[in-house]
Amino acid sequence: MSTKMSAFWSTPPGQNAQSQQILNQARNLGMTSAISMAMPKPLDLQKTIELNEALIPHGVSETDEELNHRMEVLRKVNELAKEWIKEVSVQKNMPTSAADHVGGKIYTFGSYRLGVHNKGADIDALCVAPRHVDRVDYFTSFVDLLKKQPEVTELRAVEEAFVPVIKMNFDGIELDMLFARLALKEIPDNMDLKDDMLLKNLDPKCVRSLNGCRVTDEILRLVPNIDNFRLALRAIKLWAKKHGIYSNVLGYLGGVSWAMLVARTCQLYPNAAAATLVQKFFLVFSKWEWPQPVLLKPPDNVNLNYPVWDPRVNVSDRYHLMPIITPAYPQQNSTFNVSCSTRAVMQEEFRQGFNMTEEIMTGKATWDKLFEPPNFFVKYKHFIVLIASSSSVEDQLEWVGLVESKIRHLILALERNDHITLAHINPEQYDPVQPEPDTISTMWFIGLVFKKTESLNIDLTQDIQAFTAQVHRQAATAKTVKDGRRIDAKHVRRKQLSSYLPPNFLRTKRLGGMSLSTSTGSLSNGSGTSPAGTFAQPRKRPSDAALDAVMMKKVRTRETADGTRNLEVRSSSIFVVMPHLLPANSGAPSDMILS
């Protein structure tokens, strides 16, 4: 990689440590000491070479030419941002001599900054401006400047989003660009966004925009070997996408969450080769005792009055099912969308991934097998098909985004249905087999597992109608109601899927039985059940109180000489002691445990 190319997603300052420094520091990374400091064996290195080769056909990396093109695009956008900030400064009566030095900069974050973006992936970017340039300027005069650029197409300003963003295609590269203004007169090119005091006196939208960069950079600072981290993360991301569990909006994990899980694995096995890290990833998280949270470091002792994830203070945080906490202040749970069903699906995928990597490391299988997508449509006998339709391609893009953002609410409603034990949403979007004339349609499928009853006669009309009504209310609130837009939802059996999908999606391949056996509805080997990889009838999901009771059996308090109560927790094979200042005479703690 060229020096120029490394500027946007190179190792942060101080991370180019020599091997001995890594060995000395590795024990101190993370919430606990490392599980193993073992160095790679020849077999581990060979399996890592094989892993790297197995990833190549999947387009997980770009050529030097493609990487250089991205760098050139970012250089041009950076120059445009500086030009725009200077023009705005002059328009606001700043002397030209001063405007020449106010600066401004484009930062990158997400998969590109981590160095794990796929071929053709978009770039997450952040425009940082000085205090006299505001968000109104960004969504007016900067958008106007972009419209004049011949390289810019598909320009969309989404000002009302939770994190306001400008989306565009710049010379063939998709860009999602956020905005933040700092309480500073100038933005120098060498500014490091790590300083927590930069957040002081900022509005919440700027804080959220900055946090993308701050979290990404902190992840890179907290892993002992960035090259091993990157290769392992590329593999895990590909596996998650192939297995249909890569989607934050639908209740699975998004890119930053997967990155944090891999980073935690790297902390626990700091000297392991990438192939070993992939195997240990599945080992650790197939045994992780959710809802104990995953943290990469102790929470920062900073108080700028921004809300942070803390179940001791925020009651709602105690109900998060699979918390993975961002390492930069203000700490947030990156997985608050996870539901009982999506967690159950991911837990089973972790278990199957561990079994598969055990076979790979012992020579019984190759890495290609790990990346084989399962057939979702042979897993269930019942489905809900969701169909979002519009009269034009432009309308459909916006409509699909709105509908998809609400699907997780339907999943939650289905989970509350006493007759349903699992609602498995497939993130893949499908085109209809027989499209309607002058209509653009997109389909999603939800696999259902019903509770075993002697006579199964389930009416899902109320759940479905409530969901469609919610989508239309949201469209009305967002003022996006347009003629031709509609959402249909139907309960269908597997044999009816041929009306919606081509035959190749419906072929079955019987290899063995799987059955749901745990309280979360996850899968394990069983007999007399459905095809391999399918969800058979799970046990009924226990109440929250029952789950809390199970969790409390894994937690005990110990009083120290000074009267401090410590909570002792077992998480996988890692023993954690976290001090919580509990009253000496209090009963069993009900707080969620930071582990």
N, C-alpha and C positions, 0 to 999 in steps of 0.2 A: 504494500500500500504506500502511495506517495505521501510525502510530508504534507502537501497541500490537502490531500484527501482526508488525512487523519484528523484535520482540525475540527470537524464537526462531530465525529463520534470516536475520537481517540480516547485512550486511557486518560482519566482526569489527572491533574498534577499530583505527584506523590505516589501514583500507583504503578510506576515502572520500577518497582523494587526488584532487587536481585533475589535469587532463590533462597539464600540464607535469611534475608530479611522477611521473606514470605513465611518461612518456617517459624521464625521467631514471633511473628505477628498473628499467625493463623489461630493460635489457641485463644486469642482475645477477641475474635470476631464473633458477633452474634450474642444471643442471650445465654448460651451455655458454652462450655468448652467442647472441643471437637470430639466426636465419637472415635475417630481413627485418624492418626497422622501417617498411616502407612503410605509408602511411595508406590508408584505403579510397578507392576510386574510385567515381564515381556508379553504375557497373554493379554493384559489390560491394554497395552499399547497397540497390539495387533488388532484387538477388537475396536479400538478407537479409529484406526486406519480404515477398517471395514465399515464403521459407522459413517465416517466422512464420505466414503465412496457411495454408500447407500443413499445419502442425501442428495447427491448430484442430480439424478434424474428428476427430482421433485422441484427443481428451480429455486432452492432456498438461498442461493447466492448469485451475485451478479459478476459479470466480467469487469475487468479494469476499465474498459471503455464505458460501460454503463455506469459504473461508480463515478467516473470522471464527469459524465454528463450530469449526474445529480449534483455534484459539487459546483459545476458551472451554473446550473439553475439556481442553487442557493446563493451563489455569489451575485447573480443578477438581482435576485429578490432582495438581498441585503443592501445592494446599492440603491435600489428603488426606495426601500424603507428610509435610508439615510437622506436621500433626495427629498422625499415627502416630508420628513420631520423638519428639515431645514426650511422648506417652503412654508410649512405651517408656522414655524417660529417667526419668520419674517412677516407673515400675515398678521401675527399677534404683536407686531411692533417691536420685535427684538432686532437690534442692530445686526446687519449682515455679518460683521466681524465676529459677533458672538454666536450667531446662528451657525457659522461654519464649524463650531466646536461643540455643539450640543450632543452630537453623536446619535446613538440609537443602534440597535443590533438585532439580527435574527438569530435565535437559538433553536436548536433542534432537540427533540425528546422522543420518547417511545422507542419502537423497534429500530428505527434508523440510528438514533443516538446510541442505543445499546450495541449496534453493529450486528443485528440479527434479522434485518429486513429481508423479505423475499424479493425475487426478481419481479419487477413491475409494481411493487408495493408503493403506497403513498408515503408522504413524509409529514410527520407532525412537527409544526414549527411554532415559534412564539416571537412576536414582534415586541420588543421592549423599548419604551419611549420615555423621555423625561417628563417632569410633572406638569408642564404647560401644554402637553399634547394629550387630549382625552379620547375616550372611546367614540364619542360622536364624530370627531375628526377621522378616526380610523374607519368608521363605517360610511363615511361620506367622501371626503377628499381622497383618501387612500384608495377606496374602491373606484373612484373616478379615474385615478391615475392608472390603476390596473386595467381598466377597460380600454385604455389607449394603447396598451402593449400588444403587439402582434402575436406574441407567444401565448397570450392568455386566452383560454376558452373555458366554457362551462363555469363561469364565475357566479358564485352564489354567496350572498351575505346572510348569515343566520344570526341576527343581532339579538333575538329574544331567547336564544338557547340558554340552558343552565350555565354553560361555558360558551359565551359568544364566539363565533368562528367565521372566518372567510374561507370558503372552499373554492378551489380553482384547479385547472389543468394548465401548468406552465411548461410549454415546450415538451409536452408528452409526459410530464411528471405530475401526478396528483398531489396537491398540497392542501393540508388543513392548517390554517394559520390563526392562532389566538393572539390576543393583545393584552398587554399589561403596561401601565405607566407607574413608574417609581417616584417616590417623593424626593427626587434628586434633580439638580439643575442640568446635569450632563450624564450621558451613558457612555462610559469609555469602552473601547473594544475588548479590554482585558477583564471586564467585570465578571466576578464569580457570583452566581446567584445563591450560593450556599449560605451566605450570611443571613441569619434569621431576622436581623434588625431591618433588612430591606422590606420586610412585610409590614413594618410599623406604619399605621395610619393609612393603609390601603383599603379600598373597598373589596367586598368578598369576591366579586368576579375577577378582580386582578389577582387576588390570592389564589383562587382556583386555577387561573391560567398559569401562574408562576409555578404551581405545585407540580405540574407535569415535568418540567425541567428539573426541579429540585429533587423529585423522587427518583427520576432516572439516573441522575448523577450520583445520588446517595447509594443506589443499588450498586453501581460500578465501584464506588469506594469501599463497599462492604464485602466484596468477594475477594478471595485470596489469589485467584489466578483467572484473569479475565478471558484469556483464550479458551481455557477449558470450560468456563462458564458459558461462553458464546456458543461453542459447539454443542454442549449439552442442551442449552436452551433452544437452539435450532431444531434439535431432534424432538424435544418435548412439544414444542409448538406444532410441528408437523404432525406428530402423533395425535395431539388434541384436536386438530382440525380434521384429520382423517376419521377420527372416532366421534365427531359431532359434539364436542364439549368445549368448543372455543367460541364463546359469545357472551360477553358481559350483559348485554341488553336482554338476553333471554334467560339469564339466571345461571349461566355457567361462568367460567373465568375468562377474563380478557387478557390482553398481552401483558400488562403490568403485573397482574396476579400470578400468571405463570412464571414471569421473570423472578418474582419474589420467592416462589416455592423452589425454583432451581437455585437461586442465590442462597437460600437457607440450607439446601443440600450441600452446596459448595462449602459453606461454613462448617458443616458437620464432618465433611471429608475433604479437608483443604488441599491435600496433595494428590487426590485421586485423579486418574485420567478421565476424559469425557465419557467414555463408554461405561466406566465404573460409576460415574456420577448419575448417568441415566438409570442404571440398575438401582442405585441407592435411593434415587428420587422415588421410585415406585415402592421400595421397601419402607421408607420413612412415612410416606403419605398413604400407603395402604393400611398402616397401623396407627396413624395419627388419630388421637381421641378428640374429634370435634365435639363441641364447639370451642375447645381450647385454641386460642388464636396463635397464628404464626407471626412472629416478630423478628426482624433482622438486627435490632438493637434495642436497648432500653429507651422508653419514651424520653424525648428531650425535655429538659427542665426549663421550658420557656412559657411565659404567660403574656401573650399579646391580645388576650380576650377573643381569640378565634375558637370556635368549637372544635374539640378533638374527640377521638374515640376513647371512651373511658367508661366501662360498664359499672364502675363503682359510683359514678356520678350520674350517668345517663341511663335511665331505666331501659330505653329502647335498645341500647347497645347490647343488653343482656340477651336479647332474643335473636341476635345474628347467629346463623347456623354454621357458618364456615369462615370465621373472620381471618383475613390476611391483612395486616396493618402496614400502611405505607411508612417508610422510615424517615420522612422529612416532616418537620413541623409545618402546619398543624396535621398531626397523624389522623388518618381516616381509614375506615374499613373499605377496601377495594372490592369487596364481594357481598355487599349488602343485598344484592338482588337474588342471591342463592336461596332456593326453596328446598323443602324436604325431598321433592322428587329429583331436582337437578343434583342435589348433593348425593342422593342414593345412586344415581347414574354414574357420577364421577367416582364415587367410592368403589363401585364395581369395576370401572375401567382401571383404577389404580391397582386393584387386586389382579386383574387379568394381565395388566402391563408387567407387574412383578413376576408373575408366572412365566410370561413370554421372555422377559430379559434373563431369567434364570436359564431357560433353554438356550438362549443365544450365547450366553457366557460359557455354557458347557458344550457348545458346538452342536446342539440338537436342532437349532434353527438359525436362520439368518436375520439380519436387521430388516430385510424387506417384509418379513412377516409382521413385525411390529407396526408397520405403516400400512397394512392392508385394512381398508375400511370395512367395518361390519355391515351386514344388510339389515338396515333398520326395519324394513317392512316385513321381515319374517319373524320379528320378535313378538308381535302382538296380534290378537284376534280382533281388537276394537281400536278404532281411530277417530279422532276429530280432524276433519280437513277444514282449514281456514282459507278462504279465497278473497283476496283484495283485488278489486277491479277499478279501472279508470278508462277514460276515453282517449287518452294521449300518453305518449311516453313520458313527457315532462310531468304531467299530473301524477302518473304512476310512481315515479321516483319519490316524490314527496309523500304520497299516500302510503306506500309500502313502509317508509320510515316511521310514520305515525302508528300504523297498525302493529308493526313489529315491536315498537316500544311498549305496547300495552299487552302483548301476549303473556308476559309473566303474571299479569293480574288474573288472566284466565286460568293459568296453572294453579295459582293460589286458591282460586275458587273451587277448582276441581279437587284439590287436596282436602278442602273442607267438606266435600261430599262424603257422607258416611259409607257409600258403596264403592268408593274409589280408593285404591291403595297406592297407585302410582300414575302420574301423568308425565310422560316423557316427550318433551318437545324436541323435534329434529330441527336444527338451525338452518338446514339446507332449504333454499327456495326453489320451487319447481314451476315450470310452465305447464299449462293444461294440455292434455293430449288432443282435445278438440276445442280450440279457442273459439270464442264467439266473434262474429264479425264486428269490426270497429271497436273492439274492446281489448285492452291489455290486462292480463290477469297474472297474479302470482299466488302460489299455494304454499302453505306450511302444513305439516302433519304432526299430530300429537298421538303417541301410542298410549293406550289406556290399559291398566290392570284393575279388574274389578275384584272386590271381595267375594270369596266363594259363598254362594248361597244355593239353596236347592232350586229356586226358580228365579232366574236372573231377568228382571224386567226393569231396566233403569231408564229414567227419563232425565235427559240432560238439557232439556229445553230452557229451563230457568237460568242455568249457568251460562249457556250460550247467548241467550237474549240479553242478559246483564252485561256480558262482555261487549257485544256489538253496540249496545246503547252507550257504554262507556267510551268506545272509540268515537262514536258520532258526537258525543258531548265534548270530547277533547278537540275534535275538529272544529266544532262551533266556537269553542273558547279561543282557539288559535286562529280563528277566522280563515280556515282552510277548506270550508265546505264548498264543493264545486259539483256541478252537474256531471253525472256519469260515474261518480265515485260511490262504491258500495263495498260492504264487507259481508260475506256469507260464511256461515259455520255449520257443518253437518256432522252428525255421528254416523260413521259407516263401519261395516265389518270388512275384514281382510279380503273376502271374496269380491267385494264391491270396488276394490282399489283399481281394478283394470279399467274402470271408467275415468280414472284420473291420471293413471301412470302407464307408461309403456311396459311391455312384458318383461324386459330385462331387469326392471327394478323389483319384480315380484318373484323371482326364482328362488327356491328354497335350497338349502344345503344342510342336510342333517348330519351332524357330527357327534352329538352327545347331548346330555341334558344339563340344564341350569335351573336352579330354583332360588327364589328369594328366601333368605333365612334369617336376616337380622332385623332389628326393630326399625332401621332406617329404610328397609326395602331394598337392600343390595343383594347381589347375586352370589350364589356359591354352587358348587357342583352338587347335583342331586340325581334322583332317578325318577322315571315315570313322568317326566316333564317335557317341555317343548324343545325346539331345536337349539343347537349350541348358540350361546350368546343371547338367548331370549330371556325375558322376564316372565317367569311363571307367577303363581299367586303368592304374594308376600304376606307376611304377618301384618296385622293392622298396626299402623303407626301409633306409638304411645302418645299420651298427652304430654304437654310441656312440663307438667309437674313430675310425671314419671321420668322424663329425660333428665330433669334437674336432680331427681333422687339418684339416678344412675351416676350422674356427674359427681355428686357429693360423696359417693362411696370411694371416689378416686382422689379425694382431697382430705387432708387432715391438718389440724392446726397444732402448732408447737409453740409454747410460751418460752421466751428467752429470759435471761436474768433481769433484763431491764423492763420487762413487762410487755415487750413487743410481741405480737402474735404473728408467726410466720405461717404461710400456707405452703404445704408440701404437695407437689403434684407429680404424678408420673405421666409423661407424654412419650408414647412409643417406648424406646429404650433409653430415653433421656430423663434423668432425675433433675427436677427444677425446684429451687427454693426461692420464693419471691416474698420479700417483706411487705406486709400490708398492716397498717396501723389500725388494728381492730381493738375495740374495748376488751380488756382482759377477761371480763366475765360474759362476753357475748356468746351466743350459741353458734351452731354451725354456720359458717359464712355462706351467704347467698350470692356474693359477687362472682362474676366471671373471672377466671384466672388468667393472668398474663403469663404466657409460657414461651 
